[in-house]
Amino acid sequence: MYCIVHIINISISAAETQTQLAGATEKERFASEKLMDMTTRLSSLESQVSSLRQERSRLIADLEVERTKCELVEETRAKSVSHSLQLQQIEQSSLLDEKKNWL
């Protein structure tokens, strides 16, 4: 009788072990799938980061070009204003000279 009880206990223990093994196997499969998904997501995000860094570099370069253009336009405007003031002074001087000549 002891042998039968012992065999039954071993059978129950084996069944419990099989159940635990099935649970552990399912957890491992789920963890592996999650790892693959996260690895794929990480790869995608790294690619996006790389693209954004390249775009940022391009935009910084474009910004510098536009700043340089603005500086050149400002210099040209300042020269034009200065030249215009000089012309106004010359014109005023000429008008004063003409007035003096007429008087």
Secondary structure, 3 states (H helix, E strand, C coil): CHHHHHHHHHHHHHHHHHHHHHHHHHHHHHHHHHHHHHHHHHHHHHHHHHHHHHHHHHHHHHHHHHHHHHHHHHHHHHHHHHHHHHHHHHHHHHHHHHHHHHC
